[in-house]
């Protein structure tokens, strides 16, 4: 499989053009991946544009690629959105990485009542930037045409507002309905994953009252780092993506 890179300006490229990777992408291509002149590569803009080409010049500071083919992939509809509760250590980051590889279309950090990690002030900005970096690298590794957006962190109150207008699915070990029995429609599917200890009872009640659906993922209780990715796999089958 050809090496894949991300370049925002790829959206303007046409067949026959030369596009140039610079900065971190060029260094990664030349030094880490050992790209050589004449090798085939693919380049995406993260928003559906997909270029195929051949490396014509390779150095750690610049990689020139001659475009031989161009295609555009429409954004997935309906979308899968992961609302991931902040968790201690790197568990939420592991969830974000795997979710991106498995096909999530948007990731929303959630400051849940039981979240040990707290994003406040400058930490919220840095945390979102960290997640965006993880998403970008995971999308590149997975050769995704679309790079998921990392939204601003939300509170439970803000999530309840979303539940009143979108199809929100609460992953709950005590739910009466299995996620595998879901019948998707044209609405986005918004998965909500709680932190260590799960979603608090008052949060479950508030979100359910706002219109969210409680869903059982399986007979076992998964960690917050694995529940979201597992659910995304189930929904990918239901939506016909897999």
C-alpha positions in Angstrom: 0.0 0.0 0.0 1.3 3.5 -0.9 2.4 5.8 1.9 -0.3 8.4 2.7 0.2 12.0 3.7 -2.0 15.0 4.6 -1.8 18.4 3.0 -4.5 21.1 3.3 -3.6 22.7 -0.1 -4.2 19.3 -1.8 -7.7 20.5 -2.4 -6.5 22.8 -5.2 -4.3 20.3 -7.0 -5.2 18.8 -10.4 -3.7 15.9 -12.4 -0.3 16.9 -13.7 0.4 19.3 -10.9 3.3 19.0 -8.5 2.4 19.3 -4.8 5.0 19.7 -2.2 5.1 18.3 1.3 7.1 20.5 3.8 7.6 20.7 7.5 6.7 17.6 9.6 5.2 15.8 6.7 8.3 16.0 4.5 10.6 15.0 7.4 8.3 12.0 8.2 8.3 10.9 4.6 12.0 11.2 4.0 13.5 10.3 7.4 10.9 8.0 9.1 9.2 6.3 6.1 12.3 6.3 3.9 10.4 7.5 0.8 12.4 7.3 -2.4 12.1 9.0 -5.8 9.8 7.0 -8.0 7.6 5.6 -5.2 3.8 6.0 -5.4 2.2 8.0 -2.6 -1.3 9.3 -1.8 -2.1 12.7 -0.4 -5.4 13.9 1.1 -6.7 17.3 2.3 -8.7 15.7 5.1 -11.9 16.9 3.6 -12.6 14.3 0.9 -9.9 15.1 -1.8 -7.7 12.2 -2.6 -4.6 12.4 -4.8 -2.4 9.7 -6.2 1.1 10.5 -7.5 4.8 9.7 -7.7 7.6 11.2 -5.7 9.9 13.2 -7.9 12.2 14.8 -5.3 12.7 13.8 -1.7 14.5 15.6 1.1 13.8 16.1 4.8 12.7 19.7 4.0 10.6 19.1 0.9 9.0 16.3 -1.0 7.7 16.9 -4.5 4.9 14.7 -5.8 3.5 14.7 -9.4 -0.2 14.1 -9.3 -1.4 11.3 -11.6 -5.0 10.9 -10.3 -7.6 12.9 -8.3 -10.9 11.8 -6.7 -13.3 13.3 -4.2 -15.2 11.3 -1.6 -18.4 12.8 -0.1 -18.7 13.1 3.6 -20.3 10.1 5.3 -24.1 10.4 6.0 -25.4 9.8 8.5 -22.3 10.6 10.7 -21.1 8.7 13.7 -20.2 11.1 16.6 -18.4 10.0 19.7 -19.0 12.0 22.9 -16.0 10.8 25.0 -15.9 11.5 28.7 -12.6 12.8 30.0 -10.7 10.0 31.7 -7.5 9.7 33.8 -4.2 8.7 32.3 -4.3 8.2 28.6 -7.5 6.2 28.5 -9.5 8.9 26.7 -6.7 9.4 24.2 -6.6 5.7 23.5 -10.4 5.9 22.8 -10.0 8.8 20.5 -7.2 7.2 18.5 -9.1 3.9 18.0 -12.3 5.6 17.3 -10.7 7.6 14.5 -9.1 4.5 13.0 -12.5 2.8 13.1 -14.3 5.6 11.2 -15.8 8.1 13.7 -16.8 11.4 12.0 -16.6 13.8 15.0 -15.3 13.6 18.5 -16.7 15.7 21.4 -14.9 15.8 24.8 -17.3 15.6 27.7 -16.7 16.9 31.2 -18.8 14.3 33.0 -19.6 14.3 36.7 -17.3 11.4 37.4 -14.4 12.5 35.2 -11.2 12.5 37.2 -9.5 14.6 34.5 -10.7 18.2 34.4 -10.3 20.6 31.5 -10.5 24.1 32.7 -9.1 27.4 31.2 -5.9 27.0 29.2 -6.0 23.2 29.9 -9.1 22.9 27.8 -7.4 24.5 24.8 -4.3 22.3 25.1 -6.5 19.2 25.6 -8.5 19.8 22.5 -5.3 20.5 20.5 -3.8 17.2 21.8 -6.8 15.2 20.8 -6.8 16.9 17.3 -3.2 15.9 16.8 -4.0 12.3 17.8 -7.0 12.3 15.4 -4.9 13.7 12.5 -2.2 11.0 12.9 -4.7 8.2 13.3 -6.6 9.4 10.2 -3.4 9.4 8.2 -2.4 6.0 9.4 -5.9 4.6 8.5 -5.8 6.3 5.1 -9.0 8.2 5.7 -10.3 10.7 3.2 -12.0 12.7 5.9 -10.2 13.8 9.2 -12.8 13.9 12.0 -13.4 17.2 13.8 -12.6 17.5 17.5 -15.3 19.8 18.9 -15.0 22.0 22.0 -15.6 20.3 25.3 -19.3 20.1 26.4 -21.0 19.9 29.8 -23.8 17.6 30.7 -26.3 20.5 30.2 -25.0 21.2 26.7 -25.2 17.5 25.9 -28.8 17.5 27.0 -29.6 20.2 24.5 -28.0 18.1 21.8 -30.1 15.1 22.9 -33.2 17.1 22.3 -32.4 17.6 18.6 -30.2 14.6 17.6 -30.2 10.9 18.1 -28.1 10.4 21.2 -27.2 6.9 22.3 -26.1 6.4 25.9 -23.9 3.4 26.4 -25.3 1.9 29.6 -24.6 -1.6 31.0 -28.1 -1.5 32.5 -30.0 -0.5 29.3 -32.9 -2.7 28.1 -32.1 -2.2 24.4 -29.1 -3.7 22.6 -27.0 -1.4 20.4 -26.8 -4.2 17.8 -30.6 -4.0 17.3 -30.5 -0.4 16.3 -32.3 0.7 13.1 -30.5 3.8 11.8 -32.4 6.5 10.0 -31.0 9.7 8.3 -30.0 11.3 11.7 -26.4 11.4 13.0 -25.7 8.7 15.6 -24.2 10.4 18.7 -22.5 7.8 21.0 -22.0 8.9 24.6 -19.3 7.1 26.6 -18.9 7.7 30.3 -15.7 7.9 32.4 -14.3 5.4 34.9 -17.3 4.4 37.0 -19.8 5.0 34.2 -22.3 7.7 33.7 -23.8 9.0 36.9 -27.5 8.2 37.6 -28.6 11.9 37.6 -26.8 12.4 34.2 -28.5 9.3 32.8 -31.9 10.6 33.9 -31.2 14.1 32.6 -30.1 13.0 29.2 -32.8 10.4 28.9 -35.4 13.0 29.8 -34.0 15.1 27.0 -34.5 12.3 24.5 -31.3 10.2 24.6 -31.7 6.5 24.2 -30.0 4.1 26.6 -28.1 1.3 24.8 -26.5 -2.0 25.9 -23.3 -2.7 24.1 -22.7 -6.3 25.4 -22.8 -8.6 28.4 -19.4 -7.4 29.7 -18.5 -4.0 31.0 -15.8 -2.4 28.9 -13.3 0.3 29.9 -13.9 3.8 28.8 -11.0 3.4 26.3 -12.6 0.5 24.5 -16.4 1.1 24.8 -16.6 3.8 22.2 -14.5 2.0 19.5 -16.5 -1.2 20.1 -19.7 0.7 19.6 -18.4 2.4 16.5 -17.7 -1.1 15.0 -21.3 -2.1 15.7 -22.7 1.0 14.1 -20.5 0.7 11.1 -22.1 -2.6 10.4 -25.6 -1.2 10.9 -24.9 1.6 8.5 -23.4 -0.6 5.9 -20.0 0.9 6.1 -18.4 -2.5 6.8 
